[in-house]
Amino acid sequence: MSSYAAAGIALFVIGLCATITRTNLLQLVIGLEVMARGVSLVFILGGLQAGALAAAQAVVITSIVIEAVTVAIALSLVVVAYRHNKTLSITALRRLKG
């Protein structure tokens, strides 16, 4: 069980580092997804240890559906930002005035 917890925490940390250090919008979205997978793994492990695996699985499946919609919207915004700026850099978006 502790190896699963370590893997979940490692996934979260890798996603957090990718979210903080990257300046590419696509890499930022991927980092957020990796972070979400780490949280899901730890959540399932917590449900298993608490004896409420079915409830934990239901919550994780619901969060996966919500994340799929969120990623679809985020990727559509990335495409629009790329069409407008011809780059995926966050620094180019910071220069926009409006």
PADRENKE-493121 format. One line per 4 residues: their letters; for each residue x, y, z of C-alpha. Coordinates in pm, whole numbers, plus 50000, padded with zeros to 5 digits. Layout:
a) X Y Z ~ ...;
END
This chain:
mssy) 50000 50000 50000 ~ 50277 50246 50078 ~ 50424 50208 49729 ~ 50087 50318 49583;
aaag) 50082 50617 49815 ~ 50438 50703 49717 ~ 50346 50674 49349 ~ 50042 50900 49399;
ialf) 50245 51158 49587 ~ 50521 51140 49324 ~ 50266 51197 49047 ~ 50127 51496 49234;
vigl) 50473 51644 49289 ~ 50573 51591 48924 ~ 50252 51758 48809 ~ 50302 52044 49053;
cati) 50657 52101 48931 ~ 50538 52095 48571 ~ 50262 52342 48655 ~ 50495 52582 48834;
trtn) 50801 52571 48609 ~ 50664 52541 48255 ~ 50581 52836 48035 ~ 50409 52638 47760;
llql) 50029 52626 47787 ~ 50006 52267 47666 ~ 50264 52149 47919 ~ 50071 52333 48188;
vigl) 49752 52143 48104 ~ 49943 51813 48101 ~ 50093 51898 48442 ~ 49747 51961 48582;
evma) 49629 51624 48449 ~ 49925 51442 48604 ~ 49849 51612 48933 ~ 49486 51501 48912;
rgvs) 49590 51139 48847 ~ 49808 51146 49159 ~ 49519 51277 49368 ~ 49288 51010 49226;
lvfi) 49535 50734 49311 ~ 49575 50854 49668 ~ 49197 50896 49702 ~ 49135 50537 49589;
lggl) 49403 50417 49830 ~ 49238 50609 50115 ~ 48901 50457 50029 ~ 49057 50110 50029;
qaga) 49214 50161 50369 ~ 48895 50310 50514 ~ 48682 50026 50382 ~ 48477 50250 50157;
laaa) 48625 50154 49823 ~ 48296 50182 49633 ~ 48238 50537 49753 ~ 48596 50637 49671;
qavv) 48565 50488 49322 ~ 48240 50673 49263 ~ 48397 51003 49363 ~ 48705 50940 49147;
itsi) 48495 50847 48842 ~ 48292 51164 48891 ~ 48610 51371 48918 ~ 48748 51208 48600;
viea) 48435 51310 48410 ~ 48461 51666 48543 ~ 48832 51676 48454 ~ 48759 51557 48100;
vtva) 48524 51850 48048 ~ 48773 52089 48206 ~ 49057 51965 47986 ~ 48840 51995 47674;
ials) 48766 52358 47760 ~ 49130 52427 47850 ~ 49257 52277 47525 ~ 49007 52479 47326;
lvvv) 49136 52793 47498 ~ 49492 52684 47416 ~ 49398 52649 47048 ~ 49239 52995 47047;
ayrh) 49543 53145 47219 ~ 49772 52979 46964 ~ 49568 53109 46671 ~ 49578 53461 46814;
nktl) 49945 53475 46922 ~ 50108 53204 46706 ~ 50280 53079 47020 ~ 50192 52875 47329;
sita) 50406 53083 47562 ~ 50246 53222 47876 ~ 50464 53532 47856 ~ 50299 53625 47525;
lrrl) 49959 53605 47693 ~ 50073 53825 47980 ~ 50151 54104 47732 ~ 49790 54118 47612;
kg) 49593 54422 47712 ~ 49218 54423 47737;
END
